[in-house]
Amino acid sequence: MAIFGLWVINKAGGLVYQRNFADGLALLTSNEYLVLAGTLHGIHAITSRLSPMGSSSGVQVIEGESFKINIFLTVTGTKFVLLTSLSDTTAEVVLQRVYDIYADAVMKNPFHTPEMPIRSEGFDTRIGTLIGTGQT
C-alpha cells in the first residue's frame, strides 16, 4: 500500500492544501495542481447530479491504471482527496483521520480563515506523522 498524495479542496473548488508523500506521481507546477483540483471539483459536482438512484454525494473513488483517487466529502463541502496505489484498502480510514486532524488543527485555529490555504505547522506535522510513517 502506498499513499502518493493528499489534497484538500474547498467548497468553491480551490486547492487549499497539497502534499506529496511517495514517488510515483508526476511533478506538477502549483498552477497545474490548481487546475486539477478545479477539474476534480467539477467532476464531483456532475456525478452528484447524474445518479440514477436519486440524491448522491458524488464520486468517491476514481481508479486509473496505476493509482486510485479517493474522495471524502464533508458536510460543509470541503473535499479531502487521497491519491493511493491500486492495492490500498485503508483510504477511508486515513481520510477520516485526516478530517479529524483538520477539524482539530485547522478549524479550531482562530487565525485560520475558512476557504483559504492551510498554513498550519501543526496540521502539516500531524499529517506527516499519520501518512509519512504509514500509520492508519
Sine and cosine of phi, psi and omega as CSV:
sin_phi,cos_phi,sin_psi,cos_psi,sin_omega,cos_omega
0.00,0.00,0.74,-0.68,0.07,-1.00
-0.71,-0.70,0.66,-0.75,0.13,-0.99
-0.96,-0.29,0.88,-0.48,-0.07,-1.00
-1.00,0.03,-0.60,0.80,-0.06,-1.00
-0.25,-0.97,0.27,-0.96,0.03,-1.00
-0.73,-0.69,0.73,-0.68,0.10,-0.99
-0.82,-0.57,0.54,-0.84,0.19,-0.98
-0.85,-0.52,0.82,-0.57,-0.05,-1.00
-0.89,-0.45,0.79,-0.61,-0.01,-1.00
-0.97,0.25,0.10,-1.00,-0.11,-0.99
-0.92,0.39,-0.27,0.96,0.05,-1.00
-1.00,-0.03,-0.05,1.00,0.02,-1.00
1.00,-0.09,0.15,0.99,0.02,-1.00
-1.00,0.04,0.65,-0.76,0.03,-1.00
-0.98,0.20,0.88,-0.47,-0.03,-1.00
-0.95,-0.32,-0.18,0.98,0.05,-1.00
-0.37,-0.93,0.69,-0.73,0.05,-1.00
-0.52,-0.85,0.75,-0.66,0.03,-1.00
-0.49,-0.87,0.71,-0.71,0.08,-1.00
-0.99,-0.13,0.56,-0.83,-0.05,-1.00
-0.86,-0.51,-0.42,0.91,-0.06,-1.00
-0.62,-0.79,0.42,-0.91,0.09,-1.00
-0.92,0.39,0.44,-0.90,0.04,-1.00
0.75,-0.66,-0.41,0.91,0.05,-1.00
-1.00,-0.03,0.53,-0.85,0.08,-1.00
-0.92,0.39,0.60,-0.80,0.06,-1.00
-0.98,0.20,0.84,-0.54,-0.05,-1.00
-0.88,-0.47,0.35,-0.94,0.08,-1.00
-0.99,0.15,0.25,-0.97,0.01,-1.00
-0.89,0.46,-0.58,0.82,0.04,-1.00
-0.91,0.41,-0.61,0.79,0.03,-1.00
-0.91,0.41,-0.62,0.79,0.07,-1.00
-0.90,0.44,-0.64,0.77,0.03,-1.00
-0.89,0.46,-0.67,0.74,0.02,-1.00
-0.91,0.42,-0.69,0.72,0.02,-1.00
-0.88,0.47,-0.66,0.75,0.01,-1.00
-0.89,0.45,-0.70,0.72,0.03,-1.00
-0.90,0.44,-0.63,0.78,0.03,-1.00
-0.91,0.40,-0.71,0.70,0.03,-1.00
-0.88,0.47,-0.63,0.77,0.05,-1.00
-0.87,0.50,-0.69,0.73,0.02,-1.00
-0.91,0.42,-0.69,0.73,0.03,-1.00
-0.88,0.47,-0.66,0.75,0.00,-1.00
-0.89,0.46,-0.68,0.73,0.01,-1.00
-0.90,0.43,-0.66,0.75,0.01,-1.00
-0.91,0.42,-0.72,0.70,-0.04,-1.00
-0.92,0.40,-0.46,0.89,0.03,-1.00
-0.94,0.33,-0.39,0.92,0.00,-1.00
-1.00,-0.09,-0.26,0.97,-0.07,-1.00
-1.00,0.00,-0.10,1.00,-0.11,-0.99
-0.85,0.53,0.79,-0.61,0.04,-1.00
-0.96,0.26,-0.18,0.98,-0.05,-1.00
-0.98,-0.17,0.31,0.95,-0.03,-1.00
0.99,-0.13,-0.64,-0.77,-0.05,-1.00
-0.93,0.37,0.58,-0.82,-0.03,-1.00
-0.58,-0.82,0.46,-0.89,0.06,-1.00
-1.00,0.02,0.05,1.00,0.02,-1.00
1.00,-0.07,-0.04,-1.00,-0.05,-1.00
-0.89,0.46,0.62,-0.78,0.02,-1.00
-0.91,-0.41,-0.47,0.88,0.01,-1.00
-0.62,-0.78,0.73,-0.68,0.15,-0.99
-0.87,-0.50,0.82,-0.57,-0.06,-1.00
-0.93,-0.36,0.78,-0.63,0.06,-1.00
-0.95,-0.30,-0.20,-0.98,0.00,-1.00
-0.92,0.39,-0.56,0.83,-0.11,-0.99
-0.75,-0.66,0.12,0.99,0.01,-1.00
-0.35,-0.94,0.22,-0.98,0.08,-1.00
-0.83,-0.56,0.55,-0.84,0.15,-0.99
-0.94,-0.33,0.89,-0.45,-0.02,-1.00
-0.95,-0.31,0.77,-0.64,-0.10,-1.00
-0.86,-0.52,0.76,-0.65,0.07,-1.00
-0.88,-0.47,0.89,-0.46,-0.02,-1.00
-0.98,-0.19,0.80,-0.60,0.03,-1.00
-1.00,0.03,0.19,-0.98,0.01,-1.00
-0.92,0.39,-0.36,0.93,0.02,-1.00
-1.00,0.03,-0.06,1.00,0.02,-1.00
0.99,-0.10,-0.06,1.00,0.06,-1.00
-0.96,0.29,0.68,-0.73,0.01,-1.00
-0.93,-0.37,0.72,-0.70,0.12,-0.99
-0.95,-0.32,0.83,-0.55,-0.10,-0.99
-0.88,-0.48,0.81,-0.59,0.01,-1.00
-0.89,-0.46,0.83,-0.56,0.06,-1.00
-0.99,-0.13,0.88,-0.48,-0.12,-0.99
-0.76,-0.66,0.17,-0.99,0.13,-0.99
-0.95,0.32,0.30,-0.95,0.01,-1.00
-0.90,0.44,-0.50,0.87,-0.06,-1.00
-0.99,0.14,-0.08,1.00,-0.05,-1.00
-0.91,0.41,0.71,-0.70,0.04,-1.00
-0.84,-0.55,0.05,1.00,-0.10,-0.99
-0.95,-0.31,0.13,0.99,-0.11,-0.99
-0.84,0.54,-0.67,0.74,-0.02,-1.00
-0.87,0.50,-0.71,0.71,-0.01,-1.00
-0.91,0.40,-0.70,0.72,0.00,-1.00
-0.89,0.45,-0.70,0.71,0.01,-1.00
-0.88,0.47,-0.62,0.78,0.05,-1.00
-0.90,0.44,-0.66,0.76,0.03,-1.00
-0.93,0.37,-0.62,0.79,0.07,-1.00
-0.87,0.48,-0.69,0.73,0.03,-1.00
-0.88,0.47,-0.66,0.75,0.04,-1.00
-0.88,0.48,-0.68,0.73,0.03,-1.00
-0.90,0.43,-0.67,0.75,0.03,-1.00
-0.86,0.51,-0.73,0.69,-0.01,-1.00
-0.89,0.46,-0.62,0.78,-0.05,-1.00
-0.98,0.19,-0.72,0.69,-0.14,-0.99
-1.00,-0.03,-0.42,0.91,-0.07,-1.00
-0.96,-0.28,-0.82,0.58,-0.10,-0.99
-0.94,0.34,-0.39,0.92,0.05,-1.00
-1.00,0.02,-0.05,1.00,0.00,-1.00
-0.99,0.15,0.90,-0.45,-0.04,-1.00
-0.92,0.38,-0.25,0.97,-0.02,-1.00
-1.00,-0.08,-0.06,1.00,0.02,-1.00
-1.00,0.02,0.72,-0.69,0.08,-1.00
-0.99,-0.14,0.85,-0.53,0.01,-1.00
-0.82,0.57,0.53,-0.85,0.01,-1.00
0.96,0.27,0.02,1.00,0.02,-1.00
-0.98,-0.22,0.31,-0.95,0.01,-1.00
-0.80,0.60,0.60,-0.80,-0.02,-1.00
-0.99,0.12,0.89,-0.46,0.01,-1.00
-0.83,-0.56,0.90,0.43,-0.06,-1.00
-0.83,-0.55,0.90,-0.43,0.02,-1.00
-0.90,0.44,-0.60,0.80,0.02,-1.00
-0.89,0.45,-0.68,0.73,0.04,-1.00
-0.89,0.45,-0.75,0.66,-0.04,-1.00
-0.87,0.50,-0.69,0.73,0.00,-1.00
-0.91,0.42,-0.71,0.70,-0.03,-1.00
-0.93,0.37,-0.57,0.82,0.06,-1.00
-0.92,0.38,-0.68,0.73,0.05,-1.00
-0.87,0.50,-0.62,0.79,0.04,-1.00
-0.93,0.37,-0.69,0.72,-0.01,-1.00
-0.91,0.41,-0.79,0.61,-0.13,-0.99
-1.00,-0.04,-0.64,0.77,-0.07,-1.00
-0.89,0.45,-0.49,0.87,-0.02,-1.00
-0.99,-0.15,0.00,1.00,0.02,-1.00
0.99,0.14,0.19,0.98,0.01,-1.00
-0.96,0.29,0.62,-0.78,0.09,-1.00
-0.76,-0.65,0.00,0.00,0.00,0.00
